[in-house]
Amino acid sequence: MVDEDIETGSEEQELYEHHRIVCDAGQTLIRLDKFLFDRLPNTSRNRVAVAAKAGNVLVNGKAEKPSYKVKPKDEISIVLPYPVREVELIPEDIPLKVLYEDEHILIIDKQAGLVVHPGHGNWTGTLVNALLFHFGKLPSSPNQPTPRPGLVHRLDKNTSGVMVIGKTEEALTHLARQFYDRTNDRRYQALVWGDMEEAEGTIEGHIGRSYKDRTVMQVFHDGAHGKPAITHWKVVERFTYVCLVECKLETGRTHQIRAHMAWKGHPLFNDAEYGGDRVLKGTVFTKYKQFVENAFALCQRQALHACMLEIDHPATGKRMRFESPMPADMEALVAKWRAYANGPLQAQQPD
C-alpha cells in the first residue's frame, strides 16, 4: 500500500519530471526499483536504475540503490528525463552549429526560428528532427523503441543561443538532476524597452498560462496560480529608450524572461506576444518612429539570446562553460541603438 500523496510535474521549459511518493504505514518491504516501476508510467526498471546511479532517487533525503527495501512512511523522490512521446519522427538534414561534442553530450548554438521540440503543428523541421539526423539514433529505453529526444531544456522558437543535449540515458538523467537542483548557470542577453531604474535587480512572480490567451504566460501576484519563478537581471548598456540587460535564471519557466520583463513594464524589443513590437518609449517625432520601425526590421523576433551555459559534465564531473556570441541580427540592432544614444539627431534619420 502507498499513501496517495503523489506529486508529478514537469517543467515546461525544462524537460524533466519529478515524482514524490510517501509510503503509508502498511507498506510491505519491497525493492525500490520494483516499487517505482509499479507506480510510474513510461518507466522501466533500467530507467529507475540509471536514475539511482546518478543520485536522482532519494529516500528520506538520502540517495539509495535500486536494491533498497522500501519501508512504511518512507518518502521517495525521483527526477527523470522527460518521458518518451509515442510519435514517429523523421530525421531531417537541418544544419546545426556545434560548439562541443563527445560521446556523452552535444552543445549547440541554436539559430532563431528553429522550433526545439515537436508538438502540435510542428512535427517536422524541429531541433529533434535535426538531432535524429545528426546522431543517426537518439537514446532510447528498453521496451520503448521510439527514439528519445535528448533534451532536458529548450529555448523558444525565436530565441537563439546555447543548448545542451544528452546523448545517453545516463547523461540525460545526470543533466536532468542539474536542471532540477539549479546547479547549472544560464545567462541571457535581452534588449528591453525602457530605461531600468536600477543597475540590477531580481524579479519574483509565479508564472502560468494566461487565462485569456493560452499561447502566452502570465505572472500571478498572489502565488495561488502558476509556478514560482525568479529572474536576476543587470543592465549592461543603456540606450536612452531601451536597455541591454543580462538575465540569470534561477528557475526555468516557459517564456520566463519575456513574461517577467513585460510584467515589470519592460517588454523585450520586438516581442510580439508580450507587446514589445510597437513604439513603447521615446519621442513623438515621425523620424523617431521610422527609426524604431527600421530597428524592428533588423531583428525580426524578440531580442533574446542565450549567451552562456555552465554545467557539470555528466561523466567526468568537470565544470564546463559554453558561450555564444550575440547573433548578427541582435548585434546590428544593438549597434543601431548605440548610435542613436550617442548621436540621436543623426540616428533619427530614416535608413
C-alpha positions as CSV (number, residue, x, y, z in Angstrom):
1,M,0.0,0.0,0.0
2,V,1.1,3.6,-0.5
3,D,-0.4,6.8,0.6
4,E,-1.8,8.6,-2.5
5,D,0.4,11.7,-1.8
6,I,2.0,11.6,-5.2
7,E,3.1,14.7,-6.9
8,T,4.2,14.6,-10.5
9,G,5.3,17.5,-12.5
10,S,7.4,18.6,-15.4
11,E,8.9,22.0,-16.2
12,E,7.5,23.3,-19.5
13,Q,10.8,24.9,-20.3
14,E,13.0,22.2,-18.7
15,L,12.2,18.8,-19.9
16,Y,12.3,16.6,-16.8
17,E,9.8,15.1,-14.4
18,H,9.8,15.0,-10.6
19,H,7.8,12.4,-8.6
20,R,7.3,12.4,-4.8
21,I,5.7,9.4,-3.1
22,V,5.0,8.9,0.6
23,C,4.5,5.3,1.7
24,D,1.7,4.6,4.2
25,A,2.1,2.7,7.5
26,G,1.1,-0.6,5.9
27,Q,3.8,-0.6,3.2
28,T,5.4,-4.1,2.8
29,L,9.2,-4.4,2.2
30,I,9.9,-4.3,-1.5
31,R,12.9,-3.4,-3.7
32,L,13.0,0.3,-4.6
33,D,13.3,-0.3,-8.3
34,K,10.2,-2.6,-8.4
35,F,8.3,-0.2,-6.2
36,L,8.9,2.7,-8.6
37,F,8.4,0.6,-11.7
38,D,4.9,-0.5,-10.5
39,R,3.8,3.1,-9.9
40,L,5.4,5.3,-12.5
41,P,4.1,5.5,-16.1
42,N,6.5,5.0,-19.0
43,T,9.2,3.9,-16.7
44,S,11.4,0.7,-16.9
45,R,13.4,-0.8,-14.1
46,N,16.5,0.1,-16.1
47,R,15.4,3.7,-16.2
48,V,15.0,3.7,-12.4
49,A,18.4,2.0,-12.0
50,V,20.1,4.7,-14.2
51,A,18.4,7.4,-12.1
52,A,19.6,5.8,-8.9
53,K,23.2,5.5,-10.2
54,A,23.1,9.3,-10.9
55,G,21.9,10.0,-7.4
56,N,18.4,11.0,-8.6
57,V,16.5,8.7,-6.4
58,L,16.2,9.8,-2.8
59,V,14.6,8.1,0.2
60,N,14.1,10.3,3.1
61,G,16.5,12.8,1.6
62,K,19.3,10.3,1.0
63,A,20.4,8.7,-2.3
64,E,19.6,5.0,-2.4
65,K,20.4,2.0,-4.6
66,P,17.7,0.1,-6.6
67,S,18.1,-2.8,-4.1
68,Y,17.0,-0.7,-1.1
69,K,13.9,-2.1,0.6
70,V,11.1,0.4,0.8
71,K,9.6,0.7,4.3
72,P,6.5,2.2,5.8
73,K,6.4,6.0,5.9
74,D,9.4,6.3,3.5
75,E,9.4,9.5,1.4
76,I,10.7,8.8,-2.1
77,S,11.7,11.4,-4.6
78,I,12.9,10.7,-8.2
79,V,13.9,13.0,-11.0
80,L,13.8,11.6,-14.6
81,P,14.4,13.0,-18.1
82,Y,11.1,13.7,-19.8
83,P,9.1,10.6,-20.9
84,V,9.1,9.4,-24.5
85,R,6.3,10.5,-26.7
86,E,4.8,7.9,-28.9
87,V,5.2,9.9,-32.1
88,E,7.2,8.8,-35.2
89,L,9.8,11.4,-36.0
90,I,11.7,11.6,-39.3
91,P,15.4,12.6,-39.4
92,E,16.0,15.8,-41.3
93,D,19.2,17.3,-42.5
94,I,18.9,20.7,-40.8
95,P,22.2,22.5,-40.2
96,L,23.4,22.7,-36.6
97,K,26.1,24.9,-35.2
98,V,28.0,22.5,-32.9
99,L,30.1,24.1,-30.1
100,Y,31.2,20.9,-28.5
101,E,30.5,17.2,-28.8
102,D,31.7,13.9,-27.2
103,E,30.1,10.5,-26.6
104,H,28.0,11.9,-23.7
105,I,26.8,15.4,-24.7
106,L,26.3,17.7,-27.6
107,I,26.4,21.5,-27.2
108,I,24.8,23.6,-29.9
109,D,24.3,27.3,-30.7
110,K,20.6,27.2,-31.8
111,Q,19.5,29.6,-34.5
112,A,16.5,31.8,-34.2
113,G,13.4,30.4,-36.0
114,L,14.1,26.7,-35.1
115,V,11.4,25.0,-33.0
116,V,13.1,22.8,-30.4
117,H,10.5,20.2,-29.5
118,P,7.9,18.6,-31.8
119,G,4.4,19.5,-30.9
120,H,1.0,20.4,-32.3
121,G,1.6,21.9,-35.8
122,N,5.3,21.3,-35.6
123,W,6.1,17.7,-36.2
124,T,8.8,18.4,-38.8
125,G,11.6,20.9,-39.1
126,T,12.4,20.9,-35.4
127,L,15.7,20.5,-33.5
128,V,14.7,17.0,-32.6
129,N,14.4,16.1,-36.3
130,A,17.8,17.6,-36.8
131,L,19.2,15.6,-33.9
132,L,17.8,12.3,-35.3
133,F,19.8,13.0,-38.5
134,H,22.9,14.2,-36.7
135,F,23.1,11.2,-34.3
136,G,21.7,8.6,-36.5
137,K,19.8,7.4,-33.5
138,L,19.0,9.1,-30.2
139,P,19.0,7.4,-26.8
140,S,16.1,5.1,-26.2
141,S,14.8,3.0,-23.3
142,P,14.3,-0.8,-23.2
143,N,10.8,-1.8,-24.5
144,Q,10.5,1.8,-25.9
145,P,11.8,1.7,-29.4
146,T,10.8,5.3,-30.1
147,P,14.0,7.4,-30.1
148,R,14.1,9.8,-27.1
149,P,14.8,13.4,-27.8
150,G,17.9,14.0,-25.8
151,L,16.6,17.2,-24.3
152,V,16.4,18.5,-20.7
153,H,15.7,22.1,-21.6
154,R,14.6,24.1,-24.5
155,L,14.6,27.6,-26.0
156,D,11.7,29.4,-27.6
157,K,11.5,29.2,-31.4
158,N,12.7,32.7,-31.9
159,T,15.3,32.7,-29.1
160,S,18.8,31.9,-30.1
161,G,21.8,30.5,-28.2
162,V,23.4,27.7,-26.2
163,M,21.7,24.4,-25.6
164,V,22.9,21.1,-24.2
165,I,21.7,17.7,-25.4
166,G,22.3,14.4,-23.7
167,K,23.4,11.5,-25.9
168,T,22.9,8.6,-23.5
169,E,20.3,7.7,-20.9
170,E,22.9,8.3,-18.2
171,A,23.9,11.7,-19.5
172,L,20.2,12.7,-19.8
173,T,19.5,11.6,-16.2
174,H,22.5,13.5,-14.8
175,L,21.6,16.7,-16.7
176,A,18.0,16.5,-15.6
177,R,19.2,16.5,-12.0
178,Q,21.4,19.5,-12.6
179,F,18.5,21.5,-14.0
180,Y,16.2,20.4,-11.2
181,D,18.8,21.3,-8.5
182,R,19.8,24.5,-10.2
183,T,23.5,23.7,-10.1
184,N,24.0,24.9,-13.7
185,D,24.3,28.5,-14.7
186,R,22.5,30.1,-17.6
187,R,22.8,33.7,-18.9
188,Y,20.8,35.5,-21.5
189,Q,21.2,38.8,-23.3
190,A,18.0,40.8,-23.9
191,L,17.2,44.2,-25.3
192,V,14.2,45.6,-23.3
193,W,12.0,48.7,-23.7
194,G,12.6,51.5,-21.2
195,D,15.4,52.8,-19.0
196,M,15.7,50.5,-16.0
197,E,15.7,52.5,-12.8
198,E,18.2,50.3,-11.0
199,A,21.5,48.9,-12.2
200,E,20.4,45.4,-11.3
201,G,17.6,43.5,-9.5
202,T,15.6,40.4,-9.1
203,I,12.1,39.6,-10.4
204,E,10.0,37.1,-8.5
205,G,6.5,36.2,-9.6
206,H,4.6,33.0,-10.2
207,I,4.2,32.2,-13.9
208,G,1.4,30.2,-15.5
209,R,-0.6,30.1,-18.7
210,S,-2.8,33.1,-19.3
211,Y,-6.5,32.5,-18.8
212,K,-7.2,34.8,-21.8
213,D,-4.6,33.5,-24.2
214,R,-3.2,30.0,-23.7
215,T,-0.3,30.7,-26.1
216,V,1.3,33.2,-23.6
217,M,2.3,33.1,-20.0
218,Q,1.0,35.4,-17.2
219,V,2.6,36.5,-13.9
220,F,0.3,36.0,-10.9
221,H,0.6,38.2,-7.9
222,D,-0.8,36.1,-5.2
223,G,1.2,32.9,-5.7
224,A,-2.0,30.8,-5.8
225,H,-1.6,30.2,-9.5
226,G,1.3,29.3,-11.7
227,K,4.8,28.1,-10.5
228,P,7.4,30.1,-8.7
229,A,9.8,31.9,-11.0
230,I,12.9,34.0,-10.2
231,T,14.9,36.1,-12.7
232,H,18.1,38.0,-11.8
233,W,19.0,40.9,-14.1
234,K,21.6,43.6,-14.5
235,V,22.0,46.5,-17.0
236,V,24.8,46.0,-19.4
237,E,24.3,49.2,-21.5
238,R,21.7,52.0,-21.7
239,F,20.4,53.4,-25.0
240,T,18.0,56.2,-23.8
241,Y,14.8,54.4,-24.5
242,V,15.9,50.8,-24.4
243,C,18.4,48.8,-22.3
244,L,20.7,45.8,-23.0
245,V,20.4,43.6,-19.9
246,E,21.9,40.3,-18.8
247,C,19.5,37.8,-17.2
248,K,20.4,34.9,-15.0
249,L,17.7,32.3,-14.5
250,E,17.2,30.7,-11.1
251,T,14.1,28.9,-12.4
252,G,13.2,27.8,-15.9
253,R,9.6,28.5,-16.7
254,T,8.1,28.8,-20.2
255,H,8.7,32.4,-21.5
256,Q,10.2,33.3,-18.1
257,I,12.3,36.3,-19.1
258,R,9.7,37.5,-21.6
259,A,6.8,37.3,-19.1
260,H,8.8,38.7,-16.2
261,M,10.1,41.7,-18.1
262,A,6.7,42.5,-19.6
263,W,5.2,42.3,-16.1
264,K,7.7,44.9,-14.9
265,G,6.9,47.2,-17.7
266,H,10.0,46.4,-19.8
267,P,8.9,44.1,-22.6
268,L,11.6,42.6,-24.9
269,F,12.2,44.7,-28.0
270,N,10.0,43.3,-30.9
271,D,8.4,40.6,-28.7
272,A,5.0,40.5,-30.5
273,E,3.4,38.1,-27.9
274,Y,4.2,40.4,-25.0
275,G,3.6,43.8,-26.5
276,G,7.1,44.7,-27.4
277,D,6.5,45.1,-31.2
278,R,5.4,48.7,-31.1
279,V,6.9,52.0,-30.0
280,L,6.6,52.0,-26.2
281,K,9.2,54.6,-25.2
282,G,10.6,57.7,-27.0
283,T,9.6,60.8,-28.8
284,V,6.6,61.6,-30.9
285,F,8.6,62.6,-33.9
286,T,7.9,60.8,-37.2
287,K,11.6,60.3,-37.8
288,Y,12.0,58.5,-34.4
289,K,9.0,56.2,-35.3
290,Q,10.7,55.4,-38.6
291,F,13.9,54.7,-36.7
292,V,12.2,52.2,-34.5
293,E,10.5,50.5,-37.5
294,N,13.9,50.2,-39.1
295,A,15.2,48.7,-35.9
296,F,12.3,46.1,-35.9
297,A,13.3,45.2,-39.5
298,L,16.9,44.5,-38.4
299,C,15.8,42.0,-35.7
300,Q,12.5,40.4,-36.7
301,R,12.0,38.5,-33.4
302,Q,12.2,39.1,-29.7
303,A,15.7,40.3,-28.9
304,L,16.7,37.4,-26.6
305,H,19.8,35.3,-26.8
306,A,21.1,32.5,-24.5
307,C,24.7,33.6,-24.4
308,M,26.2,31.2,-21.8
309,L,25.6,27.8,-20.2
310,E,27.7,26.3,-17.5
311,I,27.2,22.6,-16.5
312,D,29.0,19.7,-14.8
313,H,30.0,17.1,-17.4
314,P,27.7,14.1,-16.7
315,A,30.5,11.6,-17.0
316,T,33.7,13.4,-15.7
317,G,32.1,15.9,-13.3
318,K,34.2,18.6,-14.8
319,R,32.7,22.1,-14.8
320,M,32.3,23.2,-18.4
321,R,31.3,26.7,-19.7
322,F,30.0,27.3,-23.2
323,E,29.4,30.7,-24.7
324,S,27.7,32.0,-27.8
325,P,28.4,35.5,-29.3
326,M,25.4,37.7,-29.9
327,P,24.0,36.8,-33.3
328,A,24.2,39.1,-36.3
329,D,20.6,40.4,-36.1
330,M,20.8,41.3,-32.4
331,E,24.3,42.7,-32.8
332,A,23.0,45.0,-35.6
333,L,20.1,46.1,-33.5
334,V,22.2,47.0,-30.5
335,A,24.7,48.9,-32.7
336,K,21.8,50.9,-34.2
337,W,20.5,51.8,-30.7
338,R,24.0,52.6,-29.6
339,A,24.4,55.0,-32.5
340,Y,21.1,56.6,-31.6
341,A,22.1,57.1,-27.9
342,N,25.4,58.6,-29.0
343,G,24.0,60.9,-31.6
344,P,20.2,60.9,-31.7
345,L,19.8,63.6,-34.3
346,Q,21.9,61.7,-36.8
347,A,20.4,58.3,-36.0
348,Q,16.8,59.5,-36.2
349,Q,17.2,59.9,-40.0
350,P,15.4,57.1,-41.9
351,D,17.7,54.5,-43.2
